[in-house]
């Protein structure tokens, strides 16, 4: 009996093997979704354009290539400057690769023939991009389905496939986007396996940071260590986003680590650290935040704020299941935060009245969490017919859907002492009446705490993908012997 094996993506050692069957299944699901869509005409062909290799500004220095996400979801191709076509009726797939000049063999390596890529990606056919017009003409499609739609996180429109001669075809650029987004929304078993892997390696990297951090080091040293661990142990050349390594007051800057604040502060004794970092494997993301004291021992105030956030995290994780409203999960986190800040003495009065005054957004201005997959802020948060809630905090929520089985989500409640927001609240009579200014003054410069886990939604609850120490006791015990390992 002959056994045919799908090719795999594998970087050797203990890295994950990912079968090309994952992408064949994605293409199958896409065709199935399109066939169920009103308006699809028979003999339609999907055409997707992959990412292009780009240079840094006007130089000939290449920018490190990462595949365009929709194209990766459908084909799993790591090379730049490709196209792909899928016959919706039959599911037949064609990969178009660039025809490389002879000089490529001198400077860049061996030039592989089309059969090499056919075997590598388990597609039905491989042609050159220069032949795309002739190949599609022979297919005689009734319509080409191209990808055009807005990313509801960035506000940007995804790039629509284009090539010389496309005007000869009937092109539909409205049908494909909502269908492929819905396909990406829920993860297959094979996709979940990759996401488990990205979380495992990234969790281990965060634990490595916790073992090695100490006062006197630079924030960027922790970023460097995270990169090194994910790449050397997990084959992760890319991170899912720019690493956030905030210590002290920097831990209150939600997107710290950018070019204007590049993780360059010295970590001080007594600082609270907030490290938000995630590795990416074969374009699949992770997104994890760990908060802990740099010296390994929580002060009473640090413990109080940390445990308030942890209580919110655990309340949300216990409540998530298919059918719940994601907006209600955000409100639940807000409520727990306010109840705990009341106990600490920073706030006073009725929690119900605080909720009406949107006090939660003073301390957690961002959304509770977001979809996760090939993009760290994965697509599909606000499909047509679902609008953002125009309220403080909730307007920053990256998903407004009902929770569904097989969604992968981040849960990332946080409490931050951001001077700008605190000053605004103190100047607002509707909010200042709830604030105990004397107690709040003690927390100026505290920074912030965020606890972020990645979860997969199951039929009755969740699967926790992240695995790092979370309680105060576990963190202190884990960090106790860090001096021995650095």
ZANU-45021 format. One record per atom (N, C-alpha, C): y, z, x; residue in one letter. Coordinates in steps of 0.1 Angstrom, whole numbers, plus 5000, padded with zeros to 4 digits. Layout:
YZXA
...
//
This chain:
498850005008X
500050005000X
501250005009X
502249915006X
503449905014X
504450015008X
505150085017X
506150175013X
507550125019X
508450105011X
509750055015X
510750175015X
511350195027X
512250315028X
513750265029X
514550325022X
515950295022X
516550345036X
517450265042X
518150315054X
518950435051X
519250515062X
519950635061X
521150635070X
522150715066X
523250745075X
522850875082X
522850885095X
522351005102X
523051005116X
523551115120X
524251135133X
523351205143X
522051225139X
521151285149X
521251435148X
520351505156X
520251645157X
520051705143X
520751805139X
520551875126X
521551825115X
522151705118X
523051655107X
522251595096X
522951585085X
522251545072X
521951395072X
520751365067X
520451225065X
520851185050X
521651085049X
522051035036X
521550895033X
520750885023X
520150755020X
521050665014X
520950535017X
521750425011X
521450424996X
520350484991X
520050494977X
521150564969X
521850654976X
522950714969X
523950614964X
524350514972X
525350424968X
524750314958X
523450284960X
522850194950X
522850254936X
522650384936X
522650454923X
524050464917X
525050474926X
526450474921X
526750334915X
526350234922X
526550094916X
525850074903X
524650134902X
523950124890X
524650194878X
525150314881X
525850394871X
527150314867X
527850254877X
529050184874X
528750064864X
527749984867X
527349874859X
527049924845X
526250034844X
525950094831X
527150134823X
528150194830X
529350234824X
530150124819X
530250014827X
530949894823X
530349824811X
529049824811X
528349754800X
528649824786X
528849954787X
529150024775X
530650024771X
531449954779X
532849954776X
533249834767X
533949864757X
534449754748X
535449674756X
535349544755X
536149444762X
535549384774X
534349434778X
533649364789X
533149234785X
533349124792X
532748994789X
531548974798X
530448914793X
529348884801X
529648804813X
528848814824X
529048744836X
530348794844X
530648924842X
531748984850X
531349024863X
532149024873X
531849064887X
532949164892X
532549274896X
533449374902X
533749334916X
535049334920X
535449304934X
536249424939X
535749484950X
536449594956X
536849564970X
537949604975X
538449584988X
538449714996X
537749715008X
537649835016X
538949855024X
538949965031X
540149995039X
540249905051X
541549895056X
541849805067X
542049895080X
541649845091X
541949905104X
543449885106X
544149995109X
545649985111X
545950045125X
547150005130X
547650045143X
548750145140X
549050225151X
550050325150X
551450255151X
552150255140X
553550185140X
553450045146X
554250025157X
554349885162X
553449875175X
552549975177X
551749965189X
550349905186X
549549885197X
548249835195X
547149955195X
547650075193X
546850195193X
546250215179X
544950205178X
544350225165X
544450365159X
544750365146X
544650485138X
543150515135X
542650635137X
541250665134X
540950625119X
539950535118X
539650475105X
538850565096X
539150565084X
538450635074X
538350545061X
537150525056X
536950425045X
537750465033X
538250355026X
538850375013X
537850435003X
538250534995X
537350614988X
536550544977X
537150464969X
536350394959X
535350294965X
535750234976X
534850144983X
533650214989X
533950334995X
532850415000X
531950454989X
532450504978X
531650544967X
530650444963X
531050314963X
530250204958X
529250144969X
529650154982X
528950084992X
528550175004X
529250285007X
528850365018X
529050295031X
529950205032X
530250125044X
531250195053X
530950215066X
531850285075X
532750185082X
532450055082X
533349965089X
534549925081X
535649885089X
536849845082X
536849695078X
537849655070X
538149515066X
537049445059X
536349515050X
535249455042X
535649445028X
534949365021X
534949355006X
533549375000X
533549404987X
532249414981X
532349354967X
531249294962X
531149244949X
529849294942X
529949314929X
528849364922X
528749284909X
527649214907X
527449144894X
527049244883X
527849264874X
527649364864X
526449344855X
526149214852X
524949184844X
523649224851X
523549194864X
522249214871X
522249324881X
523449374884X
523549484894X
523549434909X
523449304911X
523249244924X
524549274932X
524349314945X
525549354953X
525649264965X
526949234968X
527249144980X
528249214988X
528049235001X
528949295010X
529549175018X
530849175019X
531549075028X
532149145040X
531749095052X
532149155064X
533049055072X
533949105080X
534849015088X
534048935098X
534348815100X
533748735111X
534548765124X
533948835133X
534648885145X
534848775156X
535948775163X
536048675174X
535148715186X
534848615195X
534048645206X
534548755215X
535848775216X
536448875224X
536049015220X
535649025207X
535249155202X
534049215211X
533149125215X
531949165222X
532349225236X
533449175241X
533949225254X
534549365253X
535349375243X
536249505242X
535649605233X
534949565222X
534549665212X
533049685210X
532249595216X
530749605215X
530149485208X
528849505206X
527949395201X
528449345187X
528449215186X
528749155173X
527449135165X
527249215154X
526049205146X
526049095136X
524949035133X
524848935123X
524748995109X
524948915099X
524948965085X
523649045082X
522549005087X
521249065084X
521249215088X
521949245099X
522149375104X
522749465093X
523749415087X
524449495077X
523749505064X
522949395061X
522149395049X
521049505050X
520449525062X
519449625064X
520149765065X
521349775071X
522049905073X
522449965059X
522849875050X
523449935037X
522649895025X
521449835027X
520549805016X
521249735004X
522149635007X
522749554997X
521949434996X
522149354985X
521349234982X
521649114991X
522949114995X
523348995003X
524549035011X
524748975023X
525948995031X
526448855035X
527748845033X
528448715036X
529748755044X
530448655050X
531648685057X
532848685047X
533848755050X
535048765042X
535748625041X
535648545051X
536248415051X
535548325040X
534348365035X
533648285026X
533748345012X
534548445009X
534548514997X
534848424985X
535848334987X
536248234976X
535048144972X
534348084982X
533247994980X
532148074973X
531848194978X
530648264972X
530948304957X
532148344955X
532448384941X
532548264932X
533048154937X
533048034929X
531647984925X
530648004934X
529347964931X
528748064920X
529148184920X
528748284910X
529248254896X
530448184896X
531048134884X
531248254874X
531948354878X
532148474869X
533048444858X
532848504846X
533748484835X
535048564838X
534848674846X
536048754849X
535748834862X
536748854870X
536648944882X
537349074877X
536649184879X
537149314876X
537649384889X
538949394889X
539649454901X
540149594897X
540349674908X
540749814906X
542249834907X
542749884895X
544149914895X
544350034886X
544950144891X
545150264883X
545850364891X
546450464884X
547250564891X
546350684894X
546550734907X
546050864911X
546950974905X
546451064896X
547251154889X
547651274898X
547151284910X
547651384920X
548751334928X
548651214934X
549651164942X
550751084935X
550351034923X
551250944916X
551250794921X
550450774932X
550250634937X
549250554930X
549450424931X
548550334924X
547550284935X
546250284931X
545250244941X
545350094944X
544850054956X
545049914960X
544049824953X
544649724947X
543749624940X
543349514950X
542049474949X
541449374957X
542249244956X
542549184967X
543249054967X
542748974979X
542648844977X
542248744987X
542748614983X
542848524993X
543448394991X
542448314981X
543048274970X
542348194960X
541948274948X
542248404948X
541848484936X
542448444923X
543648374925X
544348324913X
543548214905X
542448164911X
541648064905X
540748134894X
540648264894X
539748334885X
540448404874X
539748434864X
540248524853X
540048664859X
541148734860X
541148864866X
541448974855X
540649074854X
540949194846X
541049314855X
542349374855X
542549484864X
542749614856X
542349614844X
542549734836X
541249804832X
540149734832X
538849784827X
538149874837X
538249834850X
537349894860X
537750044863X
539050064865X
539550194870X
539050314862X
539250314848X
538850434841X
537350454841X
536550354842X
535050364843X
534650414856X
535150364867X
534650414880X
535150554883X
536350594877X
536850734878X
535850824871X
535450784859X
534450874851X
533150884859X
532750774865X
531450784873X
531650884885X
532850884892X
533050974903X
533251114898X
533551134886X
533851274881X
532651364881X
531451314878X
530251394878X
529351344889X
528751434896X
528051404908X
526551394906X
525951294913X
524451284912X
523851384921X
522451394920X
521751494929X
521951464943X
522051334947X
522251294961X
523651334966X
524651314957X
525951344961X
526051504963X
525451574954X
525551724955X
524951774968X
523851704972X
523251744985X
524151724996X
524951614996X
525951595007X
527051705006X
527551734994X
528551834992X
528051974996X
526752004994X
526152134999X
526252135014X
525952025020X
526052025035X
527452045040X
528451975034X
529751995039X
530252135038X
529852195027X
530152335025X
529452435034X
528252405037X
527452485046X
528052485060X
528352365065X
528852355079X
530252415079X
531052385069X
532452435069X
532452585067X
531552645059X
531452785058X
531052855072X
530152795079X
529752845092X
530952835102X
531752725101X
532952715109X
533952825106X
534152855093X
535052965090X
534553095095X
533253115095X
532653245100X
532853245116X
532853135122X
533053125136X
534553165139X
535453125131X
536853165133X
536953315131X
536353375121X
536453515119X
535853595130X
534953535137X
534353605149X
535253605161X
536053505161X
536853475174X
538353505173X
538853515161X
540253545160X
540653675165X
541853685171X
542353815176X
543853805179X
544553905178X
546053905181X
546253845195X
547353765196X
547653705209X
547253565209X
546353515201X
545953375201X
546953295192X
546953165194X
547753085186X
546953035174X
547753005163X
547152955151X
546352825154X
546952745162X
546352615165X
544952625172X
544852735180X
543552755186X
542452775176X
542752835164X
541752845154X
541452715147X
542552635145X
542352505140X
541452425149X
541652435162X
540852355172X
539452405172X
539252535170X
537852585170X
537152535158X
537852525146X
537252475134X
536852325136X
537752245141X
537452105143X
536152095152X
536152175163X
535052165173X
533752195166X
533752305159X
532452355153X
531952245143X
532852195134X
532452105124X
531951975130X
532551925141X
532151805147X
530951825156X
530951925164X
529751945173X
528551985166X
528652065155X
527452115148X
527152025136X
528151965130X
527951895117X
528151745117X
528651695129X
528851545129X
530051505121X
531051605119X
532151575110X
533351535119X
533551405120X
534751355128X
536051385121X
536051385108X
537251405100X
537251545094X
538351605092X
538551715082X
539051655069X
538851725058X
539151675045X
540651665043X
541451745051X
542951745049X
543451815062X
544751825063X
545351895075X
545052045074X
544552095085X
544152245084X
545352325083X
545252435074X
546252535072X
545752665079X
546452705089X
546152825097X
547352915097X
547652975085X
548853055084X
548553205088X
549353265096X
549253405099X
550553475096X
550553605092X
551753675089X
552453605077X
553753595078X
554553535067X
554153385065X
553553315075X
553153175073X
552053165062X
551353275060X
550253265050X
550753255036X
552053265034X
552653245021X
553153105019X
553053025030X
553452875029X
552252795024X
552252745012X
551052695006X
550452585014X
551252485019X
550752375026X
551252385041X
551152505047X
551452525061X
550552435069X
551052405082X
550252325091X
550752175092X
551752145085X
552252005085X
553151995098X
553651875100X
554351845113X
555551935115X
556151985105X
557352075107X
556952215109X
555652245107X
555152385109X
553752375113X
553452325126X
552152275130X
551152385135X
550952495127X
550052595131X
550352645146X
551652675149X
551952705162X
552452845165X
552352935155X
552753075157X
551753155165X
552153255172X
551253345178X
550753445167X
549453465167X
548953565157X
549153705162X
549753785154X
550153925158X
549154025152X
549054135159X
548354255154X
548954295140X
548154315130X
548554355117X
548854235108X
548754105113X
548953995105X
547853975095X
548153925083X
547153875074X
546953725078X
545753675079X
545553535082X
545053465069X
545553345066X
545053265055X
544653135061X
543353105063X
542952975069X
542252895058X
542852785055X
542352685045X
541952555053X
540652535054X
540152425062X
538852375056X
538552245057X
537352195052X
536952065060X
535652065064X
535151945071X
534651835061X
534651715066X
534251605058X
533051525065X
531951505057X
530851435063X
530651305055X
530651195061X
530351065055X
531351045042X
532551085044X
533651085034X
533551185023X
532551275023X
532451375013X
533051505018X
533851565009X
534751675014X
534251815011X
534951905017X
534852045014X
536252105015X
536452225009X
537752285008X
537652435006X
537752505017X
537452645017X
538652725023X
539052835017X
540052925022X
539453065024X
539653115036X
539353255039X
540553335043X
540753455038X
541853545041X
541353675047X
541953715058X
541453835064X
542453885074X
542454015078X
543454065088X
543054015102X
544053985110X
543753935123X
542954035132X
543254155130X
542554265138X
541254315132X
540854255121X
539654285115X
539554405106X
540754475104X
540754595096X
541954585086X
541554595073X
542654585063X
543454705062X
544754695061X
545654805058X
545454835043X
545954945038X
545854975023X
546554865015X
547654815019X
548354715011X
547554585012X
547054545024X
546354425025X
545054435016X
544454545016X
543254565008X
543554554993X
544654604989X
544954604975X
545254464970X
545954384978X
546254244974X
545054164975X
544254184985X
543054104987X
542054124975X
541854254972X
540954284961X
541454244947X
542754234946X
543254174933X
542854024932X
543053954943X
542653814943X
541153794941X
540353874948X
538953874947X
538453894933X
539153994926X
538754024912X
539053904903X
540153834905X
540453714898X
539453604900X
539053584913X
538053484917X
536753514910X
536353634910X
535053664904X
535053654889X
536153684883X
536253674868X
536153534864X
536853444872X
536753294869X
535353244871X
534753274883X
533453224886X
532453264875X
532653384870X
531653434859X
531953364846X
533153314844X
533453254831X
533253104830X
533153034842X
533052894842X
531652844837X
531652754828X
530452684823X
530852564815X
529952474812X
530352354805X
531052394792X
532152324789X
532852344776X
534052434777X
534252504788X
535452584789X
536652504793X
537852544789X
539052474792X
539552514806X
539752424815X
540252454828X
541552524828X
542452494819X
543752564817X
543552704814X
542452734806X
542252874803X
541652954815X
540952884824X
540552954836X
541752994845X
542752904845X
543952934853X
544653054847X
544753054833X
545353174827X
544653304829X
543353294830X
542453414832X
542853464846X
542953384856X
543353424870X
544653494869X
545653424863X
546953484861X
546953624855X
546153644845X
546053774838X
545553884847X
544453844854X
543853944863X
544853984874X
545553884880X
546553914890X
547554004885X
548053984873X
549154064868X
548654204865X
547454224860X
546854354857X
546754434870X
546354364881X
546254434894X
547554464900X
548554374899X
549854394905X
550554514897X
550154524885X
550654644877X
550154774883X
548854774886X
548154894891X
548754924905X
549054824913X
549654844926X
551054904925X
551754874915X
553054924913X
554154814915X
553754694919X
554754594921X
555354544908X
554554554898X
555054514884X
554954634875X
555654624864X
555654724854X
555854664840X
555354734830X
555554674816X
554254624811X
554354534800X
553254484793X
552754354799X
551454344802X
550854224808X
551054104798X
550954134785X
551054034775X
552453974776X
553454054777X
554854014778X
555053934791X
554453984802X
554553914815X
553953774814X
552853754807X
552253624805X
553253534798X
553853584788X
554853504781X
556053464790X
556353544799X
557453524808X
557053444820X
555753404821X
555253324832X
555353394845X
555053524845X
555153604858X
554053564867X
552953514862X
551853474871X
552253374881X
553153284877X
553553174886X
554453214897X
555053334895X
555953394906X
555053424918X
553853464916X
552953504927X
551853404930X
551553314920X
550653204922X
551253074916X
552153004924X
552752884918X
551952764917X
550752764924X
549852644924X
548852664913X
548052554911X
546952554901X
545752624907X
544952664897X
543752744901X
542752664910X
542652534908X
541752464916X
541652314911X
540752234917X
540852094914X
539452034916X
539251914912X
538051834914X
537851804929X
536651804933X
536251784947X
535151674948X
535251594958X
534251494960X
534451404972X
534651274971X
534951194982X
536351214986X
537251254977X
538551294981X
538651444978X
539451514987X
539551664985X
540251694972X
541151614968X
541751624954X
541151504947X
539951524941X
539151404937X
539851354924X
539551224921X
540151154910X
539551204896X
540351184886X
539951204872X
540451324866X
541451394872X
541951524866X
542651504853X
543351394851X
544151374839X
543951224834X
542851204827X
542551074822X
543551044810X
543650924805X
544450884794X
544150974782X
545251034777X
545051124765X
545151274768X
545051304781X
545151444785X
546451454794X
547351544789X
548651554796X
548751694803X
549551704813X
549751834820X
550451924810X
550152054812X
550952154804X
552152184812X
553352164805X
554652174812X
555052324812X
554352404819X
554652544821X
554552574836X
555352674841X
555252714855X
553752754858X
553352704870X
551952724874X
551052624869X
550952614856X
550052514849X
550452374852X
551752354854X
552152214856X
551752164870X
551252254878X
550752224892X
549252214892X
548652234880X
547152234879X
546652084880X
545752064889X
545351924892X
544351864883X
543851944873X
542851894863X
543151964850X
543151884839X
543351934826X
542151924817X
541051884822X
539851854814X
539151974809X
538251954800X
537152054797X
536152044808X
535652154812X
534652164823X
533352104819X
532752014827X
531551944824X
530451974835X
529251974831X
528151984840X
528251874851X
527951904863X
527951814875X
529351794880X
530351854874X
531651854881X
531551934894X
532251904904X
532351994916X
533852024916X
534152164917X
535452214916X
535752314927X
537052334930X
537452444938X
537952554929X
537752674932X
538352794926X
539052864936X
540452864935X
541252914946X
542453004941X
542153114935X
543353204931X
543953254943X
545253294942X
545953344953X
547153424949X
547553524957X
548853604954X
549653584967X
550853544966X
551753514977X
553153584975X
553753624985X
555053684985X
556053584991X
556453484983X
557353374987X
558753414984X
559553434994X
560953484992X
561753404982X
561553274983X
562353184974X
561953214959X
560653224956X
560253254943X
560553394938X
560453494947X
560753634944X
562253644941X
563153574949X
564553584947X
564953524933X
564253414930X
564553344917X
564153444906X
562953504907X
562553594896X
563453714895X
563953774906X
564853884906X
566153844900X
566553724901X
567853674895X
567653634880X
566453634875X
566153594861X
565853714853X
566753754844X
566553874836X
565253884828X
564753764824X
563553754817X
562353794825X
562453794839X
561353824848X
561653954856X
562953974859X
563254084868X
562954214862X
562954224848X
562654344841X
561254394844X
560354304848X
558954344851X
558754384866X
559754374874X
559554394889X
560054524893X
559254594900X
559654724907X
560154684921X
561454674922X
562054614934X
561754704947X
561654834945X
561454914956X
560054894962X
559054884953X
557754854958X
557554714963X
558254624957X
558154484961X
558754464975X
559754544978X
560354534992X
559354565003X
558354645000X
557354675010X
556554555013X
556454455004X
555554345006X
556354215011X
557654235013X
558354115019X
557854095033X
557553975036X
556953935049X
555453955050X
554854005039X
553354025038X
552653895040X
553153785034X
552453655035X
551753635022X
550453605023X
549753575010X
548253585013X
547453585002X
546053585002X
545553474992X
544653394997X
543953294988X
542453304991X
541653304981X
540253294982X
539753174975X
539253074983X
538852944978X
537352914980X
536652894969X
535252854970X
535152724963X
534052654967X
533652524960X
532452554952X
532452494940X
531352524930X
530852394924X
529652384921X
529052274912X
528752334899X
529152274888X
528952324875X
527552284870X
526752384866X
525452364861X
525452364846X
524252354840X
524152344825X
524552484819X
524552594826X
524852724820X
525852804828X
526352754839X
527252824848X
527652744860X
527452804872X
527852744884X
526852764895X
526852674905X
526252694918X
527352704928X
527352824935X
528352854945X
527952774958X
528752684962X
528452604974X
528852674987X
529952754986X
530552814998X
529752945001X
529652975014X
528953105018X
529653165030X
530553255027X
531353325037X
531453475032X
531753565041X
531953705037X
533153715027X
533053785016X
534153785007X
534653925004X
533854035003X
534354165000X
535054215013X
535954315011X
536654385022X
535654445031X
534554505026X
533554575034X
532754465042X
532454355036X
531654255043X
532554185054X
533754165051X
534654105061X
534854195073X
535154325071X
535354415082X
534054435090X
532954435083X
531654455091X
531354325099X
531654215093X
531354085100X
532254065112X
533554115111X
534454095122X
534454205132X
533654305130X
533654425139X
533254395153X
532354295155X
531854275169X
532454145174X
533654095169X
534253975174X
534553975188X
534954095194X
535354095208X
534154055217X
532954075212X
531754045220X
531453905221X
532053825211X
531653685210X
532653585216X
533853635218X
534953545222X
534853515237X
//
